[in-house]
Amino acid sequence: MGIYNLPLQERMLTLETGRLAQQASGAVLVKYGETVVLVAVTISDEPREGIDFFPLTVDYEERLYAVGKIPGGFIKREGRPTEKAILSARLTDRSLRPLFPRELRNSVHVVTTVLSVDQDCPPEILSIIGASAALSISKIPFSGPLGAVVVGLIDGQPIINPTLEQSQNSKLHLVLAGTKDAVMMVEAEASEVTPESIIECLEAGKQEISRIVALQEEMVDLEGIPKMEVAPFEPSSEIRDQVFPVAQERIRQAMVNPDKLQREEHLKQVKQDMLDEYLE
């Protein structure tokens, strides 16, 4: 079991491993202020057959007890995911997905469970950090770690992870996720903010993300395990040599069409023609 701490804007960010969800491929308990989330990740042993995409699933589980409530009335169970839960899951998905190998076809499941909520410390940011940390110490191939912050703008100054009161006076709500080298995801809401202010906020956020990434790298050095091998999918050279010269020209002709709908229809027709021609 390991505990890793990082002071972040007068609050302590804590990553803890080895206490919960030990049967998962990787699991991290993330605390920031009074907000606590558990993130667990798993991967299937075998790749899924018959698909040409990476099957990543992110579940963001909200619980009423996280804000001190118990379901009452006629329905005494937790309901279906709220709109906020779905959007929070998408934030995590968009941040993580570019960092997996393109050829990975094993099913990866990321589950974030919100255990406690401090209104000044949004749990959706901890979901991204926890997922990155859990993936980084697991056997799952992942080109992380990455960090995430919220950046506000008050009186022309960037504010990292603003409190609820500060957010009400902020002209900008910017969610930023990235590695130490690149930005992976940006989502923002603003009111008459200059491009220069946006750039300043991005730079301020990247500095804090670098510190969060460094904390996870320390964790990986102490607890990380070797990554599993991913067998790249490569078509046979015979098929490639036959299909590529013909398909390349047809695709080029389709792509020069400026009309999006016609272009998509043309590409579908090219794909179908190639299948009909070479599957006979």
PyRosetta script that sets phi, psi and omega in degrees:
from pyrosetta import init, pose_from_sequence

init()
pose = pose_from_sequence("MGIYNLPLQERMLTLETGRLAQQASGAVLVKYGETVVLVAVTISDEPREGIDFFPLTVDYEERLYAVGKIPGGFIKREGRPTEKAILSARLTDRSLRPLFPRELRNSVHVVTTVLSVDQDCPPEILSIIGASAALSISKIPFSGPLGAVVVGLIDGQPIINPTLEQSQNSKLHLVLAGTKDAVMMVEAEASEVTPESIIECLEAGKQEISRIVALQEEMVDLEGIPKMEVAPFEPSSEIRDQVFPVAQERIRQAMVNPDKLQREEHLKQVKQDMLDEYLE")
pose.set_psi(1, 134.1)
pose.set_omega(1, -179.9)
pose.set_phi(2, -130.0)
pose.set_psi(2, 146.8)
pose.set_omega(2, 177.6)
pose.set_phi(3, -128.2)
pose.set_psi(3, 127.6)
pose.set_omega(3, -175.1)
pose.set_phi(4, -127.8)
pose.set_psi(4, 126.2)
pose.set_omega(4, -173.9)
pose.set_phi(5, -116.6)
pose.set_psi(5, 146.9)
pose.set_omega(5, 176.5)
pose.set_phi(6, -146.2)
pose.set_psi(6, 116.5)
pose.set_omega(6, 174.1)
pose.set_phi(7, -66.3)
pose.set_psi(7, 127.4)
pose.set_omega(7, -176.6)
pose.set_phi(8, -138.9)
pose.set_psi(8, 105.0)
pose.set_omega(8, 178.6)
pose.set_phi(9, 53.9)
pose.set_psi(9, 56.6)
pose.set_omega(9, 174.8)
pose.set_phi(10, 64.8)
pose.set_psi(10, 11.8)
pose.set_omega(10, 173.2)
pose.set_phi(11, -130.1)
pose.set_psi(11, 159.2)
pose.set_omega(11, -175.8)
pose.set_phi(12, -101.9)
pose.set_psi(12, 124.0)
pose.set_omega(12, 172.2)
pose.set_phi(13, -93.5)
pose.set_psi(13, 123.9)
pose.set_omega(13, -176.7)
pose.set_phi(14, -124.5)
pose.set_psi(14, 130.6)
pose.set_omega(14, 173.3)
pose.set_phi(15, -113.3)
pose.set_psi(15, 126.6)
pose.set_omega(15, -177.5)
pose.set_phi(16, -126.8)
pose.set_psi(16, 136.0)
pose.set_omega(16, -179.2)
pose.set_phi(17, -126.3)
pose.set_psi(17, 160.4)
pose.set_omega(17, 170.3)
pose.set_phi(18, 85.7)
pose.set_psi(18, 0.7)
pose.set_omega(18, -177.6)
pose.set_phi(19, -105.0)
pose.set_psi(19, -35.7)
pose.set_omega(19, -176.8)
pose.set_phi(20, -126.5)
pose.set_psi(20, 154.7)
pose.set_omega(20, 174.7)
pose.set_phi(21, 52.3)
pose.set_psi(21, 50.7)
pose.set_omega(21, -175.8)
pose.set_phi(22, -73.1)
pose.set_psi(22, -15.7)
pose.set_omega(22, 178.8)
pose.set_phi(23, -85.5)
pose.set_psi(23, -7.5)
pose.set_omega(23, 176.7)
pose.set_phi(24, -74.8)
pose.set_psi(24, 162.1)
pose.set_omega(24, 176.0)
pose.set_phi(25, -62.2)
pose.set_psi(25, -33.2)
pose.set_omega(25, 175.6)
pose.set_phi(26, -161.4)
pose.set_psi(26, 143.7)
pose.set_omega(26, -179.8)
pose.set_phi(27, -149.9)
pose.set_psi(27, 138.4)
pose.set_omega(27, -178.7)
pose.set_phi(28, -138.6)
pose.set_psi(28, 133.7)
pose.set_omega(28, 172.6)
pose.set_phi(29, -96.5)
pose.set_psi(29, 121.2)
pose.set_omega(29, -175.1)
pose.set_phi(30, -112.2)
pose.set_psi(30, 130.0)
pose.set_omega(30, 178.6)
pose.set_phi(31, -125.4)
pose.set_psi(31, 136.8)
pose.set_omega(31, 175.3)
pose.set_phi(32, -148.4)
pose.set_psi(32, 115.1)
pose.set_omega(32, -169.9)
pose.set_phi(33, 63.3)
pose.set_psi(33, -127.8)
pose.set_omega(33, 176.6)
pose.set_phi(34, -101.5)
pose.set_psi(34, 5.1)
pose.set_omega(34, 177.8)
pose.set_phi(35, -85.2)
pose.set_psi(35, 133.0)
pose.set_omega(35, -179.4)
pose.set_phi(36, -133.6)
pose.set_psi(36, 128.6)
pose.set_omega(36, 174.9)
pose.set_phi(37, -132.4)
pose.set_psi(37, 147.3)
pose.set_omega(37, 174.4)
pose.set_phi(38, -110.4)
pose.set_psi(38, 126.5)
pose.set_omega(38, 179.2)
pose.set_phi(39, -119.7)
pose.set_psi(39, 123.5)
pose.set_omega(39, 177.9)
pose.set_phi(40, -122.8)
pose.set_psi(40, 141.7)
pose.set_omega(40, -179.3)
pose.set_phi(41, -128.6)
pose.set_psi(41, 144.2)
pose.set_omega(41, 177.3)
pose.set_phi(42, -139.2)
pose.set_psi(42, 161.5)
pose.set_omega(42, 178.0)
pose.set_phi(43, -141.1)
pose.set_psi(43, 143.8)
pose.set_omega(43, 178.1)
pose.set_phi(44, -72.5)
pose.set_psi(44, 153.6)
pose.set_omega(44, -178.8)
pose.set_phi(45, -71.5)
pose.set_psi(45, -32.9)
pose.set_omega(45, -176.3)
pose.set_phi(46, -121.2)
pose.set_psi(46, 148.8)
pose.set_omega(46, 176.9)
pose.set_phi(47, -68.8)
pose.set_psi(47, 149.3)
pose.set_omega(47, 175.6)
pose.set_phi(48, -73.7)
pose.set_psi(48, 138.1)
pose.set_omega(48, -177.9)
pose.set_phi(49, -91.1)
pose.set_psi(49, 150.4)
pose.set_omega(49, 173.3)
pose.set_phi(50, 77.4)
pose.set_psi(50, 18.9)
pose.set_omega(50, 178.5)
pose.set_phi(51, -123.9)
pose.set_psi(51, 155.2)
pose.set_omega(51, 178.9)
pose.set_phi(52, -123.2)
pose.set_psi(52, 29.6)
pose.set_omega(52, -179.6)
pose.set_phi(53, -142.0)
pose.set_psi(53, 167.4)
pose.set_omega(53, 178.9)
pose.set_phi(54, -88.6)
pose.set_psi(54, 117.3)
pose.set_omega(54, -176.2)
pose.set_phi(55, -84.0)
pose.set_psi(55, 83.4)
pose.set_omega(55, 176.6)
pose.set_phi(56, -101.9)
pose.set_psi(56, 130.1)
pose.set_omega(56, 177.0)
pose.set_phi(57, -122.5)
pose.set_psi(57, 129.3)
pose.set_omega(57, 177.2)
pose.set_phi(58, -120.0)
pose.set_psi(58, 121.3)
pose.set_omega(58, 175.8)
pose.set_phi(59, -111.6)
pose.set_psi(59, 130.8)
pose.set_omega(59, 178.4)
pose.set_phi(60, -115.5)
pose.set_psi(60, 106.7)
pose.set_omega(60, -171.9)
pose.set_phi(61, -98.9)
pose.set_psi(61, 109.0)
pose.set_omega(61, 173.4)
pose.set_phi(62, -87.5)
pose.set_psi(62, 144.5)
pose.set_omega(62, 176.5)
pose.set_phi(63, -130.9)
pose.set_psi(63, 135.5)
pose.set_omega(63, -178.3)
pose.set_phi(64, -63.6)
pose.set_psi(64, -30.6)
pose.set_omega(64, 179.6)
pose.set_phi(65, -64.5)
pose.set_psi(65, -17.5)
pose.set_omega(65, 179.0)
pose.set_phi(66, -65.0)
pose.set_psi(66, -23.1)
pose.set_omega(66, 177.2)
pose.set_phi(67, -114.6)
pose.set_psi(67, 19.2)
pose.set_omega(67, 174.3)
pose.set_phi(68, 80.0)
pose.set_psi(68, 25.6)
pose.set_omega(68, 180.0)
pose.set_phi(69, -118.7)
pose.set_psi(69, 153.1)
pose.set_omega(69, 175.2)
pose.set_phi(70, -122.3)
pose.set_psi(70, 130.8)
pose.set_omega(70, 179.3)
pose.set_phi(71, -57.0)
pose.set_psi(71, 131.9)
pose.set_omega(71, -179.9)
pose.set_phi(72, -133.3)
pose.set_psi(72, -173.1)
pose.set_omega(72, -178.9)
pose.set_phi(73, 79.8)
pose.set_psi(73, -152.9)
pose.set_omega(73, -176.5)
pose.set_phi(74, -68.1)
pose.set_psi(74, -41.0)
pose.set_omega(74, 179.9)
pose.set_phi(75, -97.8)
pose.set_psi(75, 116.4)
pose.set_omega(75, -175.6)
pose.set_phi(76, -109.3)
pose.set_psi(76, 18.8)
pose.set_omega(76, 177.2)
pose.set_phi(77, -116.9)
pose.set_psi(77, 162.7)
pose.set_omega(77, 173.2)
pose.set_phi(78, -65.1)
pose.set_psi(78, 142.7)
pose.set_omega(78, -178.5)
pose.set_phi(79, -86.6)
pose.set_psi(79, -170.8)
pose.set_omega(79, 178.1)
pose.set_phi(80, -70.3)
pose.set_psi(80, 165.3)
pose.set_omega(80, -179.0)
pose.set_phi(81, -57.8)
pose.set_psi(81, 136.5)
pose.set_omega(81, 177.3)
pose.set_phi(82, -77.4)
pose.set_psi(82, 169.5)
pose.set_omega(82, 176.9)
pose.set_phi(83, -60.2)
pose.set_psi(83, -38.9)
pose.set_omega(83, 179.0)
pose.set_phi(84, -64.2)
pose.set_psi(84, -39.4)
pose.set_omega(84, 178.8)
pose.set_phi(85, -64.3)
pose.set_psi(85, -41.1)
pose.set_omega(85, 179.5)
pose.set_phi(86, -65.4)
pose.set_psi(86, -43.5)
pose.set_omega(86, 179.7)
pose.set_phi(87, -66.9)
pose.set_psi(87, -35.8)
pose.set_omega(87, 177.9)
pose.set_phi(88, -66.4)
pose.set_psi(88, -39.4)
pose.set_omega(88, 176.6)
pose.set_phi(89, -63.1)
pose.set_psi(89, -38.5)
pose.set_omega(89, 179.2)
pose.set_phi(90, -67.6)
pose.set_psi(90, -35.5)
pose.set_omega(90, 175.7)
pose.set_phi(91, -58.2)
pose.set_psi(91, -46.9)
pose.set_omega(91, 179.8)
pose.set_phi(92, -64.6)
pose.set_psi(92, -44.0)
pose.set_omega(92, 180.0)
pose.set_phi(93, -59.1)
pose.set_psi(93, -48.6)
pose.set_omega(93, -176.4)
pose.set_phi(94, -66.0)
pose.set_psi(94, -29.9)
pose.set_omega(94, 179.2)
pose.set_phi(95, -73.6)
pose.set_psi(95, -37.5)
pose.set_omega(95, -173.4)
pose.set_phi(96, -86.1)
pose.set_psi(96, -38.6)
pose.set_omega(96, -167.0)
pose.set_phi(97, -54.4)
pose.set_psi(97, -41.1)
pose.set_omega(97, -178.3)
pose.set_phi(98, -65.8)
pose.set_psi(98, -11.8)
pose.set_omega(98, -173.9)
pose.set_phi(99, -97.8)
pose.set_psi(99, 3.4)
pose.set_omega(99, 175.2)
pose.set_phi(100, -93.9)
pose.set_psi(100, 151.4)
pose.set_omega(100, 176.6)
pose.set_phi(101, -60.5)
pose.set_psi(101, 139.3)
pose.set_omega(101, -177.5)
pose.set_phi(102, -62.1)
pose.set_psi(102, -30.0)
pose.set_omega(102, -176.0)
pose.set_phi(103, -87.5)
pose.set_psi(103, -0.7)
pose.set_omega(103, -178.4)
pose.set_phi(104, -68.3)
pose.set_psi(104, 126.2)
pose.set_omega(104, 179.6)
pose.set_phi(105, -122.9)
pose.set_psi(105, 3.2)
pose.set_omega(105, 174.7)
pose.set_phi(106, -74.5)
pose.set_psi(106, 141.8)
pose.set_omega(106, 179.2)
pose.set_phi(107, -71.0)
pose.set_psi(107, 127.0)
pose.set_omega(107, 177.2)
pose.set_phi(108, -116.1)
pose.set_psi(108, 131.3)
pose.set_omega(108, -177.5)
pose.set_phi(109, -122.4)
pose.set_psi(109, 124.3)
pose.set_omega(109, 177.2)
pose.set_phi(110, -113.9)
pose.set_psi(110, 123.9)
pose.set_omega(110, -179.5)
pose.set_phi(111, -121.8)
pose.set_psi(111, 119.2)
pose.set_omega(111, 174.8)
pose.set_phi(112, -105.8)
pose.set_psi(112, 122.9)
pose.set_omega(112, 177.2)
pose.set_phi(113, -113.9)
pose.set_psi(113, 119.6)
pose.set_omega(113, -179.2)
pose.set_phi(114, -84.1)
pose.set_psi(114, 116.7)
pose.set_omega(114, -177.0)
pose.set_phi(115, -96.6)
pose.set_psi(115, -32.4)
pose.set_omega(115, -179.3)
pose.set_phi(116, -154.1)
pose.set_psi(116, 144.5)
pose.set_omega(116, -176.2)
pose.set_phi(117, -126.6)
pose.set_psi(117, 125.4)
pose.set_omega(117, 168.7)
pose.set_phi(118, -105.2)
pose.set_psi(118, 121.9)
pose.set_omega(118, -173.8)
pose.set_phi(119, -60.0)
pose.set_psi(119, -20.5)
pose.set_omega(119, 179.4)
pose.set_phi(120, -85.6)
pose.set_psi(120, -8.0)
pose.set_omega(120, -176.0)
pose.set_phi(121, -130.7)
pose.set_psi(121, 94.4)
pose.set_omega(121, -174.0)
pose.set_phi(122, -63.7)
pose.set_psi(122, 128.8)
pose.set_omega(122, -177.5)
pose.set_phi(123, -69.6)
pose.set_psi(123, -23.2)
pose.set_omega(123, -178.1)
pose.set_phi(124, -64.8)
pose.set_psi(124, -29.0)
pose.set_omega(124, 176.1)
pose.set_phi(125, -70.7)
pose.set_psi(125, -40.6)
pose.set_omega(125, 178.4)
pose.set_phi(126, -66.5)
pose.set_psi(126, -28.8)
pose.set_omega(126, 176.7)
pose.set_phi(127, -61.3)
pose.set_psi(127, -43.6)
pose.set_omega(127, 179.5)
pose.set_phi(128, -65.6)
pose.set_psi(128, -46.4)
pose.set_omega(128, -179.0)
pose.set_phi(129, -63.7)
pose.set_psi(129, -45.1)
pose.set_omega(129, -178.9)
pose.set_phi(130, -65.2)
pose.set_psi(130, -40.0)
pose.set_omega(130, 178.4)
pose.set_phi(131, -63.4)
pose.set_psi(131, -42.7)
pose.set_omega(131, 178.2)
pose.set_phi(132, -61.0)
pose.set_psi(132, -45.6)
pose.set_omega(132, -178.7)
pose.set_phi(133, -64.6)
pose.set_psi(133, -43.8)
pose.set_omega(133, -179.7)
pose.set_phi(134, -64.3)
pose.set_psi(134, -41.7)
pose.set_omega(134, 177.9)
pose.set_phi(135, -66.3)
pose.set_psi(135, -37.6)
pose.set_omega(135, -175.2)
pose.set_phi(136, -67.6)
pose.set_psi(136, -33.7)
pose.set_omega(136, -178.7)
pose.set_phi(137, -91.2)
pose.set_psi(137, -4.5)
pose.set_omega(137, -177.7)
pose.set_phi(138, -92.3)
pose.set_psi(138, 179.9)
pose.set_omega(138, 177.2)
pose.set_phi(139, -82.5)
pose.set_psi(139, -3.7)
pose.set_omega(139, -175.9)
pose.set_phi(140, -72.2)
pose.set_psi(140, 128.0)
pose.set_omega(140, 177.8)
pose.set_phi(141, -60.3)
pose.set_psi(141, 125.0)
pose.set_omega(141, -174.2)
pose.set_phi(142, -159.3)
pose.set_psi(142, 128.4)
pose.set_omega(142, -176.3)
pose.set_phi(143, -94.1)
pose.set_psi(143, 42.5)
pose.set_omega(143, 177.8)
pose.set_phi(144, -95.6)
pose.set_psi(144, -156.5)
pose.set_omega(144, 2.4)
pose.set_phi(145, -82.8)
pose.set_psi(145, 171.6)
pose.set_omega(145, 175.5)
pose.set_phi(146, -136.1)
pose.set_psi(146, 160.6)
pose.set_omega(146, 177.9)
pose.set_phi(147, -121.9)
pose.set_psi(147, 172.8)
pose.set_omega(147, 179.9)
pose.set_phi(148, -150.3)
pose.set_psi(148, 145.1)
pose.set_omega(148, 177.2)
pose.set_phi(149, -145.7)
pose.set_psi(149, 163.2)
pose.set_omega(149, 168.0)
pose.set_phi(150, -106.3)
pose.set_psi(150, 134.9)
pose.set_omega(150, 179.4)
pose.set_phi(151, -119.3)
pose.set_psi(151, 126.0)
pose.set_omega(151, 174.7)
pose.set_phi(152, -108.2)
pose.set_psi(152, 172.6)
pose.set_omega(152, -179.9)
pose.set_phi(153, -136.9)
pose.set_psi(153, 109.3)
pose.set_omega(153, -178.3)
pose.set_phi(154, -126.0)
pose.set_psi(154, 124.4)
pose.set_omega(154, -178.7)
pose.set_phi(155, 54.3)
pose.set_psi(155, 36.3)
pose.set_omega(155, 177.3)
pose.set_phi(156, 78.7)
pose.set_psi(156, 5.2)
pose.set_omega(156, -178.0)
pose.set_phi(157, -114.4)
pose.set_psi(157, 133.6)
pose.set_omega(157, 176.8)
pose.set_phi(158, -66.5)
pose.set_psi(158, 137.3)
pose.set_omega(158, 177.5)
pose.set_phi(159, -123.3)
pose.set_psi(159, 120.9)
pose.set_omega(159, -179.7)
pose.set_phi(160, -84.8)
pose.set_psi(160, 131.4)
pose.set_omega(160, 179.6)
pose.set_phi(161, 47.8)
pose.set_psi(161, 62.1)
pose.set_omega(161, -178.3)
pose.set_phi(162, -63.0)
pose.set_psi(162, 149.7)
pose.set_omega(162, 175.5)
pose.set_phi(163, -71.4)
pose.set_psi(163, 174.0)
pose.set_omega(163, 179.8)
pose.set_phi(164, -60.4)
pose.set_psi(164, -42.7)
pose.set_omega(164, 179.3)
pose.set_phi(165, -64.8)
pose.set_psi(165, -42.5)
pose.set_omega(165, 178.9)
pose.set_phi(166, -65.4)
pose.set_psi(166, -36.6)
pose.set_omega(166, -179.0)
pose.set_phi(167, -62.4)
pose.set_psi(167, -32.8)
pose.set_omega(167, -179.8)
pose.set_phi(168, -68.4)
pose.set_psi(168, -21.9)
pose.set_omega(168, 179.4)
pose.set_phi(169, -104.9)
pose.set_psi(169, 5.8)
pose.set_omega(169, -175.7)
pose.set_phi(170, -90.6)
pose.set_psi(170, 141.3)
pose.set_omega(170, 176.1)
pose.set_phi(171, -86.5)
pose.set_psi(171, -3.7)
pose.set_omega(171, -174.5)
pose.set_phi(172, -144.8)
pose.set_psi(172, 138.1)
pose.set_omega(172, 170.3)
pose.set_phi(173, -126.9)
pose.set_psi(173, 101.7)
pose.set_omega(173, -174.0)
pose.set_phi(174, -118.8)
pose.set_psi(174, 120.7)
pose.set_omega(174, 175.5)
pose.set_phi(175, -99.6)
pose.set_psi(175, 122.3)
pose.set_omega(175, -173.7)
pose.set_phi(176, -126.5)
pose.set_psi(176, 130.1)
pose.set_omega(176, 176.5)
pose.set_phi(177, -133.2)
pose.set_psi(177, 141.8)
pose.set_omega(177, -179.6)
pose.set_phi(178, -176.6)
pose.set_psi(178, 170.6)
pose.set_omega(178, 173.2)
pose.set_phi(179, -88.2)
pose.set_psi(179, -174.3)
pose.set_omega(179, 178.1)
pose.set_phi(180, -73.0)
pose.set_psi(180, -14.0)
pose.set_omega(180, -177.0)
pose.set_phi(181, -109.7)
pose.set_psi(181, -22.8)
pose.set_omega(181, -172.0)
pose.set_phi(182, -151.7)
pose.set_psi(182, 155.3)
pose.set_omega(182, 174.7)
pose.set_phi(183, -88.5)
pose.set_psi(183, 128.6)
pose.set_omega(183, -179.1)
pose.set_phi(184, -96.6)
pose.set_psi(184, -33.4)
pose.set_omega(184, -173.7)
pose.set_phi(185, -154.5)
pose.set_psi(185, 137.0)
pose.set_omega(185, 175.5)
pose.set_phi(186, -133.7)
pose.set_psi(186, 131.3)
pose.set_omega(186, 172.4)
pose.set_phi(187, -136.3)
pose.set_psi(187, 132.4)
pose.set_omega(187, -172.4)
pose.set_phi(188, -144.5)
pose.set_psi(188, 151.3)
pose.set_omega(188, 170.7)
pose.set_phi(189, -134.6)
pose.set_psi(189, 129.3)
pose.set_omega(189, -173.1)
pose.set_phi(190, -145.1)
pose.set_psi(190, 164.1)
pose.set_omega(190, 177.7)
pose.set_phi(191, -131.8)
pose.set_psi(191, 100.2)
pose.set_omega(191, 175.3)
pose.set_phi(192, 53.3)
pose.set_psi(192, 61.4)
pose.set_omega(192, 179.1)
pose.set_phi(193, -110.5)
pose.set_psi(193, 135.6)
pose.set_omega(193, -177.7)
pose.set_phi(194, -74.6)
pose.set_psi(194, 154.0)
pose.set_omega(194, 175.8)
pose.set_phi(195, -56.7)
pose.set_psi(195, -36.3)
pose.set_omega(195, 179.5)
pose.set_phi(196, -63.1)
pose.set_psi(196, -38.2)
pose.set_omega(196, 178.4)
pose.set_phi(197, -68.1)
pose.set_psi(197, -38.0)
pose.set_omega(197, 177.5)
pose.set_phi(198, -61.3)
pose.set_psi(198, -46.0)
pose.set_omega(198, -179.7)
pose.set_phi(199, -62.4)
pose.set_psi(199, -41.3)
pose.set_omega(199, 178.8)
pose.set_phi(200, -62.0)
pose.set_psi(200, -40.5)
pose.set_omega(200, 179.1)
pose.set_phi(201, -68.3)
pose.set_psi(201, -38.7)
pose.set_omega(201, 176.8)
pose.set_phi(202, -61.7)
pose.set_psi(202, -42.9)
pose.set_omega(202, 179.7)
pose.set_phi(203, -65.2)
pose.set_psi(203, -40.8)
pose.set_omega(203, 178.2)
pose.set_phi(204, -64.0)
pose.set_psi(204, -41.2)
pose.set_omega(204, 178.5)
pose.set_phi(205, -65.2)
pose.set_psi(205, -39.8)
pose.set_omega(205, -179.5)
pose.set_phi(206, -63.4)
pose.set_psi(206, -35.5)
pose.set_omega(206, 178.2)
pose.set_phi(207, -62.9)
pose.set_psi(207, -43.1)
pose.set_omega(207, 179.4)
pose.set_phi(208, -71.2)
pose.set_psi(208, -34.8)
pose.set_omega(208, 177.2)
pose.set_phi(209, -61.9)
pose.set_psi(209, -38.4)
pose.set_omega(209, 178.5)
pose.set_phi(210, -59.9)
pose.set_psi(210, -37.7)
pose.set_omega(210, 178.2)
pose.set_phi(211, -68.4)
pose.set_psi(211, -39.3)
pose.set_omega(211, 178.8)
pose.set_phi(212, -66.5)
pose.set_psi(212, -39.9)
pose.set_omega(212, 177.9)
pose.set_phi(213, -63.9)
pose.set_psi(213, -41.2)
pose.set_omega(213, 179.7)
pose.set_phi(214, -61.4)
pose.set_psi(214, -38.0)
pose.set_omega(214, 177.2)
pose.set_phi(215, -62.4)
pose.set_psi(215, -42.9)
pose.set_omega(215, 179.5)
pose.set_phi(216, -68.6)
pose.set_psi(216, -35.8)
pose.set_omega(216, 177.6)
pose.set_phi(217, -63.6)
pose.set_psi(217, -36.7)
pose.set_omega(217, 174.4)
pose.set_phi(218, -61.4)
pose.set_psi(218, -42.0)
pose.set_omega(218, 177.9)
pose.set_phi(219, -62.4)
pose.set_psi(219, -43.6)
pose.set_omega(219, -179.1)
pose.set_phi(220, -63.4)
pose.set_psi(220, -40.4)
pose.set_omega(220, 179.5)
pose.set_phi(221, -59.9)
pose.set_psi(221, -34.2)
pose.set_omega(221, -176.0)
pose.set_phi(222, -92.5)
pose.set_psi(222, -30.8)
pose.set_omega(222, -171.3)
pose.set_phi(223, -126.6)
pose.set_psi(223, -7.5)
pose.set_omega(223, -176.8)
pose.set_phi(224, -66.0)
pose.set_psi(224, 149.8)
pose.set_omega(224, 177.5)
pose.set_phi(225, -118.9)
pose.set_psi(225, 161.0)
pose.set_omega(225, -179.5)
pose.set_phi(226, -59.1)
pose.set_psi(226, 144.6)
pose.set_omega(226, 179.9)
pose.set_phi(227, -79.4)
pose.set_psi(227, 148.5)
pose.set_omega(227, 177.1)
pose.set_phi(228, -72.5)
pose.set_psi(228, 153.3)
pose.set_omega(228, 179.6)
pose.set_phi(229, -80.1)
pose.set_psi(229, 138.8)
pose.set_omega(229, 176.8)
pose.set_phi(230, -113.5)
pose.set_psi(230, 119.3)
pose.set_omega(230, 179.8)
pose.set_phi(231, -79.0)
pose.set_psi(231, 115.4)
pose.set_omega(231, -179.7)
pose.set_phi(232, -68.8)
pose.set_psi(232, 141.4)
pose.set_omega(232, 177.2)
pose.set_phi(233, -87.6)
pose.set_psi(233, 122.0)
pose.set_omega(233, 178.4)
pose.set_phi(234, -130.6)
pose.set_psi(234, 123.7)
pose.set_omega(234, 175.7)
pose.set_phi(235, -65.8)
pose.set_psi(235, 156.7)
pose.set_omega(235, 179.9)
pose.set_phi(236, -63.2)
pose.set_psi(236, 148.6)
pose.set_omega(236, -178.8)
pose.set_phi(237, -62.0)
pose.set_psi(237, -30.8)
pose.set_omega(237, 179.9)
pose.set_phi(238, -65.1)
pose.set_psi(238, -45.8)
pose.set_omega(238, 178.9)
pose.set_phi(239, -65.8)
pose.set_psi(239, -42.6)
pose.set_omega(239, -179.0)
pose.set_phi(240, -62.2)
pose.set_psi(240, -41.6)
pose.set_omega(240, -178.0)
pose.set_phi(241, -67.7)
pose.set_psi(241, -30.2)
pose.set_omega(241, 179.5)
pose.set_phi(242, -80.4)
pose.set_psi(242, -42.3)
pose.set_omega(242, -171.4)
pose.set_phi(243, -84.3)
pose.set_psi(243, -41.5)
pose.set_omega(243, -170.5)
pose.set_phi(244, -57.6)
pose.set_psi(244, -49.7)
pose.set_omega(244, -177.5)
pose.set_phi(245, -61.3)
pose.set_psi(245, -36.8)
pose.set_omega(245, -178.3)
pose.set_phi(246, -75.9)
pose.set_psi(246, -47.2)
pose.set_omega(246, -176.6)
pose.set_phi(247, -67.7)
pose.set_psi(247, -34.3)
pose.set_omega(247, -177.3)
pose.set_phi(248, -60.2)
pose.set_psi(248, -44.6)
pose.set_omega(248, -178.6)
pose.set_phi(249, -68.6)
pose.set_psi(249, -40.0)
pose.set_omega(249, 179.5)
pose.set_phi(250, -65.9)
pose.set_psi(250, -39.6)
pose.set_omega(250, 178.7)
pose.set_phi(251, -67.1)
pose.set_psi(251, -38.7)
pose.set_omega(251, 178.9)
pose.set_phi(252, -61.8)
pose.set_psi(252, -41.4)
pose.set_omega(252, 178.8)
pose.set_phi(253, -64.6)
pose.set_psi(253, -36.7)
pose.set_omega(253, 180.0)
pose.set_phi(254, -70.1)
pose.set_psi(254, -36.5)
pose.set_omega(254, -173.7)
pose.set_phi(255, -72.7)
pose.set_psi(255, -21.1)
pose.set_omega(255, -178.9)
pose.set_phi(256, -80.5)
pose.set_psi(256, -6.1)
pose.set_omega(256, 178.0)
pose.set_phi(257, -72.9)
pose.set_psi(257, 120.5)
pose.set_omega(257, -177.0)
pose.set_phi(258, -73.0)
pose.set_psi(258, -17.7)
pose.set_omega(258, -179.6)
pose.set_phi(259, -82.8)
pose.set_psi(259, 119.6)
pose.set_omega(259, -174.0)
pose.set_phi(260, -61.8)
pose.set_psi(260, -47.2)
pose.set_omega(260, -177.0)
pose.set_phi(261, -64.3)
pose.set_psi(261, -43.6)
pose.set_omega(261, 178.2)
pose.set_phi(262, -65.1)
pose.set_psi(262, -38.2)
pose.set_omega(262, 179.5)
pose.set_phi(263, -63.4)
pose.set_psi(263, -44.9)
pose.set_omega(263, 179.0)
pose.set_phi(264, -64.0)
pose.set_psi(264, -40.0)
pose.set_omega(264, 179.3)
pose.set_phi(265, -65.6)
pose.set_psi(265, -38.8)
pose.set_omega(265, 178.6)
pose.set_phi(266, -64.0)
pose.set_psi(266, -42.2)
pose.set_omega(266, 179.5)
pose.set_phi(267, -64.9)
pose.set_psi(267, -39.8)
pose.set_omega(267, 176.3)
pose.set_phi(268, -61.5)
pose.set_psi(268, -39.6)
pose.set_omega(268, -179.7)
pose.set_phi(269, -67.9)
pose.set_psi(269, -38.2)
pose.set_omega(269, 177.0)
pose.set_phi(270, -61.4)
pose.set_psi(270, -45.3)
pose.set_omega(270, 179.5)
pose.set_phi(271, -61.2)
pose.set_psi(271, -45.1)
pose.set_omega(271, -178.5)
pose.set_phi(272, -65.8)
pose.set_psi(272, -40.4)
pose.set_omega(272, 178.6)
pose.set_phi(273, -61.8)
pose.set_psi(273, -41.0)
pose.set_omega(273, -180.0)
pose.set_phi(274, -66.4)
pose.set_psi(274, -39.3)
pose.set_omega(274, 178.0)
pose.set_phi(275, -65.1)
pose.set_psi(275, -44.8)
pose.set_omega(275, 179.9)
pose.set_phi(276, -63.0)
pose.set_psi(276, -35.5)
pose.set_omega(276, -174.8)
pose.set_phi(277, -76.5)
pose.set_psi(277, -37.7)
pose.set_omega(277, -171.9)
pose.set_phi(278, -105.9)
pose.set_psi(278, -7.6)
pose.set_omega(278, 176.1)
pose.set_phi(279, -93.7)
pose.set_psi(279, -4.6)
pose.set_omega(279, 178.8)
pose.set_phi(280, -71.9)
pose.dump_pdb("model.pdb")
